[in-house]
Amino acid sequence: MTDDHEHRRRVLDPRQDAAALKALTHPLRIRLLGLLRMEGPATASELAVRTGESSASTSYHLRVLAKYAFIAEAEHRDGRERRWKSVHEVTSWSNAAMAGSQEARAFVDVARRAQLDHLERSLARHQEDLDTGRLDGEWLEPSGFTDLVARLTPESLTELWAAFERTVNELAARDEGDARAEQVVLFTAGLALAPETGARDTGPNAGTDSAKAVTEKKSATEDGS
């Protein structure tokens, strides 16, 4: 692992980071951290406007995030109010390690729910940006969702995650200086599903009724590439 990779990523270990995990098990703190990562440094007052919370509330939660080294003070514009920045670009963890304690599992549950909330807000913002012309129309075609279903081994799914992250990093590095580049929010999921009770077919084309319904719906409704 490179130094740059370590700098960008905060890996949480439930054995060493129990207090930090507990601190991050709060939807608003997760959202504040996400906003600092997406939008850059901000004050408690600015984040209060973005989240609809009071500045006293955002200030308190920012101090908690700072206590556990998720964020740090940024350069001040005028010295009157603290500005905060994210220390890392990504927070990650081992699902297997998190399964070992109730507190760690609670954190993962909150984090995943926050990701779903982020998806909903991003979808609404994307559509509004297109409708109002804040985004150029050329983004209409490549933007979208997919709900592909594939039969993979655990090893293949792990390889797919690694390939996805590698490709995203390569493309982001290539587009870094391009004036046409915009912030793109990517949501990915790889969720293994056991056959439903009564499912017998285990061949290469097998699938539960629910999986078949998803693929049929996808072919009719999938937008983007």
Salt bridges, closest charged atoms under 4 A:
ASP4 OD2 - ARG8 NE 3.70
ASP13 OD2 - ARG15 NH2 3.09
GLU39 OE2 - ARG125 NH1 3.23
GLU46 OE1 - ARG83 NH1 3.42
GLU73 OE1 - HIS76 NE2 3.04
GLU73 OE2 - ARG82 NE 3.58
ASP78 OD2 - ARG80 NH2 3.17
GLU89 OE1 - ARG8 NH1 3.40
ASP109 OD2 - ARG113 NE 3.03
GLU128 OE2 - ARG134 NH2 3.51
ASP129 OD2 - ARG125 NE 3.80
ASP129 OD1 - ARG134 NH2 2.62
GLU138 OE1 - ARG180 NH2 3.11
GLU165 OE2 - HIS5 NE2 3.88
GLU165 OE2 - ARG9 NH2 2.22
ASP175 OD1 - ARG174 NE 3.43
GLU222 OE1 - LYS218 NZ 3.37
